[in-house]
Structures are given as C-alpha cells and as structure tokens.
Amino acid sequence: MGLREAILEDVKQQGIEQGIEQGIATEKSEFTKKLWELQEFSLDKIAILVDLPQEQVCEIILALLQANGQSMEDAELQIKAYQTKFVP
C-alpha cells in the first residue's frame, strides 16, 4: 500500500468514526426527547439512562421546548417545575 492509499484509508476511517459518533449523539438526543415526553423520569434518571451529563440533557430539552415555540425563559421555568415533581 502506497502513501496515497494509506492517507485515503486513514481519512476514510476517520470519516467512519466521526459518522458513528454523530449517530450515537443523535440517538442519545432522540432518546432524551422521548424520555422527557413520557414525563415519568427525573432529569437525573434521564441523564443516567442516556449516559449524558445532566447539563447536556437540559440543553437538549431546552432546545426541544424552544423548537415547540416556548421562549427560553418559559422553557427554563418548565424544566424547574418538572424537577420539583421528583423531589422527595
């Protein structure tokens, strides 16, 4: 295998790895949204189930709520209210 082929193979492998990482991130985001819509799990539990930090889970949910027409302030208030639902 020549240098050119080796470089092309390396670029191809990097592209595959990047695609896999993006696919995993997309799946985690979609799973987060589905768990949020169920309204049955605390944000802590959602973070554990999707294997993401709670801050990232909140970012995904904020983006979802804003995409559904809520302002940033209203979305933040909804998340805070939701969190109180799971406080013992």
Chimera marker file (.cmm) of the C-alpha trace (Angstrom):
<marker_set name="trace">
<marker id="1" x="0.000" y="0.000" z="0.000" r="1" g="1" b="0" radius="0.5"/>
<marker id="2" x="1.436" y="3.309" z="-1.066" r="1" g="1" b="0" radius="0.5"/>
<marker id="3" x="1.433" y="6.550" z="0.878" r="1" g="1" b="0" radius="0.5"/>
<marker id="4" x="-1.573" y="7.883" z="-1.038" r="1" g="1" b="0" radius="0.5"/>
<marker id="5" x="-3.638" y="4.778" z="-0.326" r="1" g="1" b="0" radius="0.5"/>
<marker id="6" x="-2.631" y="4.869" z="3.335" r="1" g="1" b="0" radius="0.5"/>
<marker id="7" x="-3.727" y="8.508" z="3.620" r="1" g="1" b="0" radius="0.5"/>
<marker id="8" x="-7.020" y="7.776" z="1.870" r="1" g="1" b="0" radius="0.5"/>
<marker id="9" x="-7.643" y="4.792" z="4.167" r="1" g="1" b="0" radius="0.5"/>
<marker id="10" x="-6.891" y="6.949" z="7.234" r="1" g="1" b="0" radius="0.5"/>
<marker id="11" x="-9.281" y="9.686" z="6.055" r="1" g="1" b="0" radius="0.5"/>
<marker id="12" x="-11.938" y="7.073" z="5.326" r="1" g="1" b="0" radius="0.5"/>
<marker id="13" x="-11.529" y="5.543" z="8.795" r="1" g="1" b="0" radius="0.5"/>
<marker id="14" x="-11.750" y="8.968" z="10.436" r="1" g="1" b="0" radius="0.5"/>
<marker id="15" x="-14.941" y="9.665" z="8.494" r="1" g="1" b="0" radius="0.5"/>
<marker id="16" x="-16.454" y="6.375" z="9.604" r="1" g="1" b="0" radius="0.5"/>
<marker id="17" x="-15.552" y="7.050" z="13.232" r="1" g="1" b="0" radius="0.5"/>
<marker id="18" x="-16.972" y="10.569" z="13.041" r="1" g="1" b="0" radius="0.5"/>
<marker id="19" x="-20.178" y="9.229" z="11.488" r="1" g="1" b="0" radius="0.5"/>
<marker id="20" x="-20.535" y="6.657" z="14.242" r="1" g="1" b="0" radius="0.5"/>
<marker id="21" x="-20.006" y="9.313" z="16.926" r="1" g="1" b="0" radius="0.5"/>
<marker id="22" x="-22.588" y="11.601" z="15.299" r="1" g="1" b="0" radius="0.5"/>
<marker id="23" x="-25.043" y="8.714" z="15.064" r="1" g="1" b="0" radius="0.5"/>
<marker id="24" x="-24.609" y="7.905" z="18.748" r="1" g="1" b="0" radius="0.5"/>
<marker id="25" x="-25.052" y="11.569" z="19.705" r="1" g="1" b="0" radius="0.5"/>
<marker id="26" x="-28.208" y="11.805" z="17.592" r="1" g="1" b="0" radius="0.5"/>
<marker id="27" x="-29.630" y="8.636" z="19.140" r="1" g="1" b="0" radius="0.5"/>
<marker id="28" x="-28.919" y="9.903" z="22.673" r="1" g="1" b="0" radius="0.5"/>
<marker id="29" x="-30.609" y="13.198" z="21.844" r="1" g="1" b="0" radius="0.5"/>
<marker id="30" x="-33.696" y="11.476" z="20.420" r="1" g="1" b="0" radius="0.5"/>
<marker id="31" x="-33.879" y="9.106" z="23.397" r="1" g="1" b="0" radius="0.5"/>
<marker id="32" x="-33.635" y="12.085" z="25.771" r="1" g="1" b="0" radius="0.5"/>
<marker id="33" x="-36.559" y="13.745" z="24.000" r="1" g="1" b="0" radius="0.5"/>
<marker id="34" x="-38.663" y="10.577" z="24.195" r="1" g="1" b="0" radius="0.5"/>
<marker id="35" x="-37.972" y="10.139" z="27.911" r="1" g="1" b="0" radius="0.5"/>
<marker id="36" x="-38.837" y="13.808" z="28.533" r="1" g="1" b="0" radius="0.5"/>
<marker id="37" x="-42.115" y="13.443" z="26.654" r="1" g="1" b="0" radius="0.5"/>
<marker id="38" x="-43.067" y="10.490" z="28.859" r="1" g="1" b="0" radius="0.5"/>
<marker id="39" x="-42.838" y="12.810" z="31.901" r="1" g="1" b="0" radius="0.5"/>
<marker id="40" x="-42.088" y="9.808" z="34.129" r="1" g="1" b="0" radius="0.5"/>
<marker id="41" x="-38.377" y="10.154" z="34.881" r="1" g="1" b="0" radius="0.5"/>
<marker id="42" x="-36.382" y="12.754" z="36.768" r="1" g="1" b="0" radius="0.5"/>
<marker id="43" x="-33.685" y="14.615" z="34.881" r="1" g="1" b="0" radius="0.5"/>
<marker id="44" x="-31.117" y="12.708" z="36.941" r="1" g="1" b="0" radius="0.5"/>
<marker id="45" x="-32.594" y="9.405" z="35.815" r="1" g="1" b="0" radius="0.5"/>
<marker id="46" x="-32.808" y="10.554" z="32.183" r="1" g="1" b="0" radius="0.5"/>
<marker id="47" x="-29.135" y="11.538" z="32.328" r="1" g="1" b="0" radius="0.5"/>
<marker id="48" x="-28.243" y="8.093" z="33.654" r="1" g="1" b="0" radius="0.5"/>
<marker id="49" x="-30.375" y="6.277" z="31.081" r="1" g="1" b="0" radius="0.5"/>
<marker id="50" x="-28.927" y="8.150" z="28.106" r="1" g="1" b="0" radius="0.5"/>
<marker id="51" x="-25.408" y="8.308" z="29.570" r="1" g="1" b="0" radius="0.5"/>
<marker id="52" x="-25.089" y="12.082" z="29.305" r="1" g="1" b="0" radius="0.5"/>
<marker id="53" x="-24.334" y="14.788" z="31.862" r="1" g="1" b="0" radius="0.5"/>
<marker id="54" x="-27.491" y="16.362" z="33.289" r="1" g="1" b="0" radius="0.5"/>
<marker id="55" x="-26.446" y="19.736" z="31.846" r="1" g="1" b="0" radius="0.5"/>
<marker id="56" x="-26.460" y="18.264" z="28.349" r="1" g="1" b="0" radius="0.5"/>
<marker id="57" x="-29.858" y="16.659" z="28.976" r="1" g="1" b="0" radius="0.5"/>
<marker id="58" x="-31.195" y="20.086" z="29.996" r="1" g="1" b="0" radius="0.5"/>
<marker id="59" x="-29.722" y="21.655" z="26.840" r="1" g="1" b="0" radius="0.5"/>
<marker id="60" x="-31.466" y="19.052" z="24.673" r="1" g="1" b="0" radius="0.5"/>
<marker id="61" x="-34.779" y="19.613" z="26.458" r="1" g="1" b="0" radius="0.5"/>
<marker id="62" x="-34.422" y="23.404" z="26.271" r="1" g="1" b="0" radius="0.5"/>
<marker id="63" x="-33.826" y="23.143" z="22.525" r="1" g="1" b="0" radius="0.5"/>
<marker id="64" x="-36.871" y="20.877" z="22.166" r="1" g="1" b="0" radius="0.5"/>
<marker id="65" x="-39.122" y="23.233" z="24.109" r="1" g="1" b="0" radius="0.5"/>
<marker id="66" x="-37.889" y="26.226" z="22.128" r="1" g="1" b="0" radius="0.5"/>
<marker id="67" x="-38.424" y="24.349" z="18.860" r="1" g="1" b="0" radius="0.5"/>
<marker id="68" x="-42.000" y="23.849" z="20.051" r="1" g="1" b="0" radius="0.5"/>
<marker id="69" x="-42.433" y="27.622" z="20.391" r="1" g="1" b="0" radius="0.5"/>
<marker id="70" x="-41.559" y="28.348" z="24.004" r="1" g="1" b="0" radius="0.5"/>
<marker id="71" x="-39.311" y="31.215" z="24.955" r="1" g="1" b="0" radius="0.5"/>
<marker id="72" x="-36.049" y="30.436" z="26.730" r="1" g="1" b="0" radius="0.5"/>
<marker id="73" x="-37.491" y="31.780" z="29.981" r="1" g="1" b="0" radius="0.5"/>
<marker id="74" x="-40.672" y="29.701" z="29.730" r="1" g="1" b="0" radius="0.5"/>
<marker id="75" x="-38.677" y="26.592" z="28.855" r="1" g="1" b="0" radius="0.5"/>
<marker id="76" x="-36.372" y="27.098" z="31.845" r="1" g="1" b="0" radius="0.5"/>
<marker id="77" x="-39.392" y="27.572" z="34.122" r="1" g="1" b="0" radius="0.5"/>
<marker id="78" x="-40.991" y="24.401" z="32.790" r="1" g="1" b="0" radius="0.5"/>
<marker id="79" x="-37.829" y="22.407" z="33.464" r="1" g="1" b="0" radius="0.5"/>
<marker id="80" x="-37.559" y="23.806" z="37.006" r="1" g="1" b="0" radius="0.5"/>
<marker id="81" x="-41.204" y="22.972" z="37.682" r="1" g="1" b="0" radius="0.5"/>
<marker id="82" x="-40.647" y="19.488" z="36.276" r="1" g="1" b="0" radius="0.5"/>
<marker id="83" x="-37.682" y="18.938" z="38.589" r="1" g="1" b="0" radius="0.5"/>
<marker id="84" x="-39.801" y="19.721" z="41.656" r="1" g="1" b="0" radius="0.5"/>
<marker id="85" x="-42.097" y="16.864" z="40.662" r="1" g="1" b="0" radius="0.5"/>
<marker id="86" x="-39.359" y="14.397" z="41.610" r="1" g="1" b="0" radius="0.5"/>
<marker id="87" x="-38.128" y="15.974" z="44.862" r="1" g="1" b="0" radius="0.5"/>
<marker id="88" x="-38.941" y="13.673" z="47.777" r="1" g="1" b="0" radius="0.5"/>
<link id1="1" id2="2" r="1" g="1" b="0" radius="0.2"/>
<link id1="2" id2="3" r="1" g="1" b="0" radius="0.2"/>
<link id1="3" id2="4" r="1" g="1" b="0" radius="0.2"/>
<link id1="4" id2="5" r="1" g="1" b="0" radius="0.2"/>
<link id1="5" id2="6" r="1" g="1" b="0" radius="0.2"/>
<link id1="6" id2="7" r="1" g="1" b="0" radius="0.2"/>
<link id1="7" id2="8" r="1" g="1" b="0" radius="0.2"/>
<link id1="8" id2="9" r="1" g="1" b="0" radius="0.2"/>
<link id1="9" id2="10" r="1" g="1" b="0" radius="0.2"/>
<link id1="10" id2="11" r="1" g="1" b="0" radius="0.2"/>
<link id1="11" id2="12" r="1" g="1" b="0" radius="0.2"/>
<link id1="12" id2="13" r="1" g="1" b="0" radius="0.2"/>
<link id1="13" id2="14" r="1" g="1" b="0" radius="0.2"/>
<link id1="14" id2="15" r="1" g="1" b="0" radius="0.2"/>
<link id1="15" id2="16" r="1" g="1" b="0" radius="0.2"/>
<link id1="16" id2="17" r="1" g="1" b="0" radius="0.2"/>
<link id1="17" id2="18" r="1" g="1" b="0" radius="0.2"/>
<link id1="18" id2="19" r="1" g="1" b="0" radius="0.2"/>
<link id1="19" id2="20" r="1" g="1" b="0" radius="0.2"/>
<link id1="20" id2="21" r="1" g="1" b="0" radius="0.2"/>
<link id1="21" id2="22" r="1" g="1" b="0" radius="0.2"/>
<link id1="22" id2="23" r="1" g="1" b="0" radius="0.2"/>
<link id1="23" id2="24" r="1" g="1" b="0" radius="0.2"/>
<link id1="24" id2="25" r="1" g="1" b="0" radius="0.2"/>
<link id1="25" id2="26" r="1" g="1" b="0" radius="0.2"/>
<link id1="26" id2="27" r="1" g="1" b="0" radius="0.2"/>
<link id1="27" id2="28" r="1" g="1" b="0" radius="0.2"/>
<link id1="28" id2="29" r="1" g="1" b="0" radius="0.2"/>
<link id1="29" id2="30" r="1" g="1" b="0" radius="0.2"/>
<link id1="30" id2="31" r="1" g="1" b="0" radius="0.2"/>
<link id1="31" id2="32" r="1" g="1" b="0" radius="0.2"/>
<link id1="32" id2="33" r="1" g="1" b="0" radius="0.2"/>
<link id1="33" id2="34" r="1" g="1" b="0" radius="0.2"/>
<link id1="34" id2="35" r="1" g="1" b="0" radius="0.2"/>
<link id1="35" id2="36" r="1" g="1" b="0" radius="0.2"/>
<link id1="36" id2="37" r="1" g="1" b="0" radius="0.2"/>
<link id1="37" id2="38" r="1" g="1" b="0" radius="0.2"/>
<link id1="38" id2="39" r="1" g="1" b="0" radius="0.2"/>
<link id1="39" id2="40" r="1" g="1" b="0" radius="0.2"/>
<link id1="40" id2="41" r="1" g="1" b="0" radius="0.2"/>
<link id1="41" id2="42" r="1" g="1" b="0" radius="0.2"/>
<link id1="42" id2="43" r="1" g="1" b="0" radius="0.2"/>
<link id1="43" id2="44" r="1" g="1" b="0" radius="0.2"/>
<link id1="44" id2="45" r="1" g="1" b="0" radius="0.2"/>
<link id1="45" id2="46" r="1" g="1" b="0" radius="0.2"/>
<link id1="46" id2="47" r="1" g="1" b="0" radius="0.2"/>
<link id1="47" id2="48" r="1" g="1" b="0" radius="0.2"/>
<link id1="48" id2="49" r="1" g="1" b="0" radius="0.2"/>
<link id1="49" id2="50" r="1" g="1" b="0" radius="0.2"/>
<link id1="50" id2="51" r="1" g="1" b="0" radius="0.2"/>
<link id1="51" id2="52" r="1" g="1" b="0" radius="0.2"/>
<link id1="52" id2="53" r="1" g="1" b="0" radius="0.2"/>
<link id1="53" id2="54" r="1" g="1" b="0" radius="0.2"/>
<link id1="54" id2="55" r="1" g="1" b="0" radius="0.2"/>
<link id1="55" id2="56" r="1" g="1" b="0" radius="0.2"/>
<link id1="56" id2="57" r="1" g="1" b="0" radius="0.2"/>
<link id1="57" id2="58" r="1" g="1" b="0" radius="0.2"/>
<link id1="58" id2="59" r="1" g="1" b="0" radius="0.2"/>
<link id1="59" id2="60" r="1" g="1" b="0" radius="0.2"/>
<link id1="60" id2="61" r="1" g="1" b="0" radius="0.2"/>
<link id1="61" id2="62" r="1" g="1" b="0" radius="0.2"/>
<link id1="62" id2="63" r="1" g="1" b="0" radius="0.2"/>
<link id1="63" id2="64" r="1" g="1" b="0" radius="0.2"/>
<link id1="64" id2="65" r="1" g="1" b="0" radius="0.2"/>
<link id1="65" id2="66" r="1" g="1" b="0" radius="0.2"/>
<link id1="66" id2="67" r="1" g="1" b="0" radius="0.2"/>
<link id1="67" id2="68" r="1" g="1" b="0" radius="0.2"/>
<link id1="68" id2="69" r="1" g="1" b="0" radius="0.2"/>
<link id1="69" id2="70" r="1" g="1" b="0" radius="0.2"/>
<link id1="70" id2="71" r="1" g="1" b="0" radius="0.2"/>
<link id1="71" id2="72" r="1" g="1" b="0" radius="0.2"/>
<link id1="72" id2="73" r="1" g="1" b="0" radius="0.2"/>
<link id1="73" id2="74" r="1" g="1" b="0" radius="0.2"/>
<link id1="74" id2="75" r="1" g="1" b="0" radius="0.2"/>
<link id1="75" id2="76" r="1" g="1" b="0" radius="0.2"/>
<link id1="76" id2="77" r="1" g="1" b="0" radius="0.2"/>
<link id1="77" id2="78" r="1" g="1" b="0" radius="0.2"/>
<link id1="78" id2="79" r="1" g="1" b="0" radius="0.2"/>
<link id1="79" id2="80" r="1" g="1" b="0" radius="0.2"/>
<link id1="80" id2="81" r="1" g="1" b="0" radius="0.2"/>
<link id1="81" id2="82" r="1" g="1" b="0" radius="0.2"/>
<link id1="82" id2="83" r="1" g="1" b="0" radius="0.2"/>
<link id1="83" id2="84" r="1" g="1" b="0" radius="0.2"/>
<link id1="84" id2="85" r="1" g="1" b="0" radius="0.2"/>
<link id1="85" id2="86" r="1" g="1" b="0" radius="0.2"/>
<link id1="86" id2="87" r="1" g="1" b="0" radius="0.2"/>
<link id1="87" id2="88" r="1" g="1" b="0" radius="0.2"/>
</marker_set>
